[in-house]
Amino acid sequence: MARKYKKRPHVIEAMRWTGDNLDAIRAWAGTDGIYRPTERRPDQLTVTTIQGDPAPVRVGDWILPEPQAGRFYPCPANVFEALYEPVQGG
């Protein structure tokens, strides 16, 4: 018989890429795995994923750290807002 399940609530840290907050992101996440925009893509960061692959982070996307240092997960704003809500006092 099939049963219904829900995600257990857990608290995460995340920071949104606004296009002009690279210093704040690096202060929060460190410099490993976060690569600055290029002349060709001035509105896009690149992060290293848990698999070691580069992934684009576009303005408005959220950056979530993975358990392994220097690895991140880019998350589009609409997905982030559907899954997460602010924590009181956080």
N, CA, C and O of each residue as an XYZ file, in Angstrom:
360
protein
N       0.847     -1.180      0.000
C       0.000      0.000      0.000
C       0.893      1.244      0.000
O       1.837      1.339      0.785
N       0.594      2.169     -0.863
C       1.335      3.429     -0.926
C       0.964      4.312      0.252
O      -0.181      4.328      0.702
N       1.953      5.045      0.739
C       1.725      5.998      1.832
C       2.189      7.359      1.397
O       2.958      7.482      0.443
N       1.733      8.384      2.083
C       2.159      9.758      1.802
C       3.313     10.126      2.720
O       3.362      9.705      3.875
N       4.246     10.921      2.189
C       5.418     11.370      2.930
C       5.618     12.856      2.714
O       5.212     13.409      1.692
N       6.246     13.496      3.685
C       6.604     14.896      3.511
C       8.061     15.065      3.897
O       8.609     14.286      4.677
N       8.671     16.084      3.344
C      10.060     16.380      3.676
C      10.155     16.799      5.129
O       9.326     17.562      5.624
N      11.159     16.301      5.796
C      11.408     16.761      7.159
C      11.962     18.174      7.098
O      12.815     18.482      6.266
N      11.483     19.013      7.965
C      12.037     20.380      7.943
C      13.482     20.383      8.455
O      13.815     19.735      9.447
N      14.294     21.110      7.764
C      15.667     21.308      8.208
C      16.095     22.717      7.798
O      15.554     23.300      6.859
N      17.051     23.231      8.505
C      17.518     24.592      8.272
C      18.779     24.541      7.420
O      19.684     23.746      7.677
N      18.828     25.390      6.412
C      20.000     25.493      5.556
C      20.491     26.930      5.557
O      19.758     27.838      5.951
N      21.716     27.141      5.122
C      22.218     28.483      4.839
C      22.250     28.636      3.336
O      22.539     27.682      2.614
N      21.956     29.821      2.868
C      21.993     30.094      1.438
C      22.216     31.582      1.238
O      21.913     32.394      2.113
N      22.748     31.927      0.079
C      22.920     33.335     -0.257
C      22.522     33.520     -1.707
O      22.836     32.687     -2.558
N      21.830     34.613     -1.987
C      21.358     34.897     -3.333
C      22.371     35.738     -4.094
O      22.900     36.713     -3.558
N      22.646     35.365     -5.344
C      23.534     36.127     -6.223
C      22.724     37.266     -6.817
O      21.755     37.037     -7.541
N      23.125     38.493     -6.509
C      22.406     39.679     -6.988
C      23.094     40.334     -8.173
O      22.548     41.257     -8.778
N      24.276     39.870     -8.504
C      25.035     40.465     -9.593
C      26.110     41.412     -9.107
O      27.024     41.760     -9.855
N      26.003     41.836     -7.844
C      27.012     42.759     -7.323
C      27.426     42.437     -5.885
O      27.914     43.312     -5.171
N      27.234     41.193     -5.462
C      27.581     40.834     -4.086
C      28.608     39.698     -4.005
O      28.561     38.877     -3.089
N      29.536     39.656     -4.972
C      30.566     38.614     -4.983
C      31.400     38.638     -3.706
O      31.707     37.581     -3.155
N      31.769     39.816     -3.231
C      32.576     39.891     -2.005
C      31.826     39.299     -0.811
O      32.420     38.594      0.004
N      30.538     39.578     -0.705
C      29.733     39.033      0.398
C      29.616     37.515      0.290
O      29.693     36.811      1.297
N      29.432     37.016     -0.922
C      29.339     35.564     -1.121
C      30.651     34.902     -0.743
O      30.654     33.866     -0.078
N      31.767     35.487     -1.161
C      33.072     34.897     -0.828
C      33.378     35.005      0.665
O      34.028     34.121      1.222
N      32.924     36.067      1.317
C      33.111     36.183      2.770
C      32.321     35.089      3.484
O      32.773     34.559      4.499
N      31.172     34.757      2.971
C      30.308     33.733      3.561
C      30.789     32.323      3.212
O      30.880     31.467      4.092
N      31.098     32.075      1.939
C      31.368     30.722      1.456
C      32.844     30.402      1.287
O      33.208     29.233      1.156
N      33.698     31.412      1.289
C      35.099     31.194      0.984
C      35.333     31.375     -0.508
O      34.399     31.649     -1.261
N      36.564     31.223     -0.926
C      36.883     31.449     -2.338
C      36.997     30.157     -3.127
O      36.953     30.196     -4.357
N      37.144     29.006     -2.466
C      37.230     27.730     -3.178
C      35.873     27.389     -3.767
O      34.864     27.389     -3.061
N      35.848     27.099     -5.059
C      34.622     26.649     -5.703
C      33.702     27.752     -6.168
O      32.641     27.462     -6.722
N      34.070     29.030     -5.962
C      33.265     30.169     -6.418
C      34.125     30.952     -7.406
O      35.198     31.440     -7.050
N      33.658     31.070     -8.631
C      34.429     31.750     -9.668
C      33.697     32.984    -10.152
O      32.498     32.942    -10.428
N      34.418     34.070    -10.252
C      33.826     35.366    -10.595
C      33.291     35.389    -12.014
O      33.674     34.567    -12.847
N      32.402     36.336    -12.284
C      31.870     36.484    -13.639
C      32.998     36.771    -14.628
O      34.054     37.287    -14.263
N      32.750     36.431    -15.862
C      33.724     36.700    -16.920
C      33.210     37.843    -17.785
O      32.055     38.252    -17.665
N      34.063     38.348    -18.645
C      33.652     39.416    -19.560
C      32.525     38.920    -20.470
O      31.618     39.675    -20.822
N      32.594     37.670    -20.836
C      31.563     37.086    -21.708
C      30.242     36.873    -20.971
O      29.177     36.978    -21.578
N      30.295     36.579    -19.682
C      29.106     36.335    -18.860
C      29.176     37.180    -17.583
O      29.383     36.634    -16.500
N      29.009     38.499    -17.693
C      29.174     39.375    -16.531
C      28.101     39.213    -15.450
O      28.293     39.654    -14.317
N      26.979     38.588    -15.792
C      25.895     38.425    -14.826
C      25.855     37.016    -14.229
O      24.887     36.668    -13.553
N      26.882     36.202    -14.463
C      26.849     34.797    -14.075
C      28.104     34.400    -13.298
O      29.224     34.621    -13.760
N      27.911     33.820    -12.130
C      29.001     33.189    -11.384
C      29.094     31.741    -11.830
O      28.182     31.220    -12.473
N      30.182     31.104    -11.490
C      30.299     29.664    -11.674
C      30.688     29.076    -10.325
O      31.572     29.596     -9.645
N      30.022     27.987     -9.941
C      30.361     27.278     -8.713
C      30.735     25.849     -9.062
O      30.349     25.337    -10.113
N      31.484     25.213     -8.182
C      31.844     23.811     -8.349
C      30.842     22.971     -7.566
O      30.617     23.210     -6.379
N      30.235     21.977     -8.240
C      29.230     21.123     -7.610
C      29.890     19.986     -6.836
O      31.109     19.818     -6.874
N      29.079     19.220     -6.143
C      29.564     18.079     -5.366
C      30.261     17.045     -6.263
O      31.142     16.315     -5.807
N      29.858     16.989     -7.548
C      30.497     16.069     -8.482
C      31.799     16.635     -9.041
O      32.513     15.944     -9.767
N      32.116     17.898     -8.705
C      33.324     18.532     -9.204
C      33.139     19.248    -10.526
O      34.104     19.730    -11.119
N      31.897     19.319    -10.990
C      31.595     19.973    -12.265
C      31.276     21.443    -12.057
O      30.765     21.820    -11.003
N      31.574     22.289    -13.055
C      31.183     23.692    -12.964
C      29.681     23.832    -13.231
O      29.123     23.120    -14.066
N      29.033     24.757    -12.514
C      27.605     25.016    -12.720
C      27.384     26.523    -12.697
O      27.950     27.221    -11.857
N      26.561     27.030    -13.618
C      26.295     28.469    -13.655
C      25.335     28.899    -12.561
O      24.414     28.167    -12.199
N      25.564     30.096    -12.041
C      24.650     30.740    -11.096
C      24.285     32.072    -11.727
O      25.130     32.957    -11.864
N      23.037     32.209    -12.106
C      22.575     33.436    -12.757
C      22.054     34.414    -11.710
O      21.685     34.012    -10.607
N      22.025     35.680    -12.053
C      21.501     36.693    -11.136
C      20.111     36.267    -10.689
O      19.258     35.931    -11.511
N      19.890     36.282     -9.375
C      18.618     35.868     -8.794
C      18.630     34.453     -8.262
O      17.784     34.099     -7.441
N      19.583     33.621     -8.715
C      19.697     32.253     -8.205
C      20.266     32.266     -6.790
O      20.918     33.222     -6.369
N      20.002     31.189     -6.080
C      20.529     30.999     -4.736
C      21.695     30.035     -4.780
O      21.737     29.140     -5.623
N      22.651     30.217     -3.866
C      23.800     29.328     -3.732
C      23.671     28.609     -2.401
O      23.576     29.244     -1.350
N      23.666     27.283     -2.449
C      23.570     26.463     -1.248
C      24.856     25.655     -1.118
O      25.292     25.039     -2.091
N      25.464     25.645      0.051
C      26.692     24.864      0.220
C      26.386     23.375      0.319
O      25.364     22.980      0.881
N      27.266     22.562     -0.224
C      27.194     21.111     -0.085
C      28.023     20.720      1.141
O      28.802     21.535      1.635
N      27.872     19.500      1.637
C      28.659     19.082      2.811
C      30.162     19.130      2.580
O      30.919     19.383      3.518
N      30.606     18.895      1.360
C      32.036     18.922      1.053
C      32.480     20.367      0.851
O      31.859     21.101      0.083
N      33.534     20.776      1.523
C      34.028     22.155      1.423
C      34.357     22.508     -0.022
O      34.906     21.690     -0.760
N      34.019     23.725     -0.417
C      34.316     24.193     -1.755
C      33.377     23.674     -2.821
O      33.661     23.809     -4.011
N      32.247     23.073     -2.416
C      31.253     22.542     -3.353
C      29.903     23.193     -3.061
O      29.535     23.392     -1.904
N      29.175     23.520     -4.122
C      27.941     24.282     -3.977
C      26.858     23.777     -4.917
O      27.137     23.059     -5.877
N      25.637     24.155     -4.633
C      24.498     23.794     -5.454
C      23.782     25.080     -5.855
O      23.268     25.786     -4.987
N      23.736     25.402     -7.147
C      22.967     26.559     -7.572
C      21.488     26.193     -7.626
O      21.134     25.104     -8.078
N      20.634     27.087     -7.173
C      19.200     26.802     -7.134
C      18.438     28.002     -7.692
O      18.553     29.105     -7.158
N      17.658     27.803     -8.763
C      16.861     28.899     -9.307
C      15.895     29.446     -8.253
O      15.405     28.706     -7.401
N      15.636     30.732     -8.322
C      14.804     31.402     -7.323
C      13.438     30.757     -7.165
O      12.970     30.594     -6.038
N      12.781     30.386     -8.263
C      11.432     29.815     -8.150
C      11.438     28.471     -7.418
O      10.503     28.172     -6.675
N      12.467     27.667     -7.618
C      12.589     26.387     -6.913
C      12.894     26.640     -5.443
O      12.287     26.025     -4.566
N      13.834     27.542     -5.171
C      14.193     27.858     -3.793
C      12.968     28.339     -3.010
O      12.709     27.876     -1.899
N      12.226     29.266     -3.599
C      11.066     29.836     -2.904
C       9.957     28.809     -2.707
O       9.170     28.931     -1.769
N       9.877     27.801     -3.572
C       8.879     26.741     -3.401
C       9.260     25.770     -2.285
O       8.387     25.165     -1.664
N      10.556     25.618     -2.029
C      11.038     24.630     -1.050
C      11.381     25.190      0.316
O      11.298     24.478      1.317
N      11.767     26.466      0.370
C      12.287     27.018      1.619
C      11.531     28.266      2.036
O      10.980     28.985      1.202
N      11.514     28.510      3.320
C      10.967     29.748      3.863
C      11.930     30.279      4.916
O      12.650     29.495      5.533
N      11.961     31.574      5.135
C      12.899     32.139      6.129
C      12.647     31.582      7.527
O      11.507     31.304      7.902
N      13.711     31.425      8.283
C      13.642     30.979      9.670
C      13.505     32.205     10.558
O      14.202     33.199     10.351
N      12.636     32.151     11.524
C      12.474     33.269     12.460
C      13.796     33.516     13.181
O      14.430     32.583     13.676
N      14.199     34.776     13.234
C      15.420     35.149     13.924
C      16.686     34.788     13.156
O      17.786     34.914     13.693
N      16.549     34.341     11.904
C      17.715     33.922     11.143
C      18.074     34.930     10.129
O      19.040     34.744      9.389
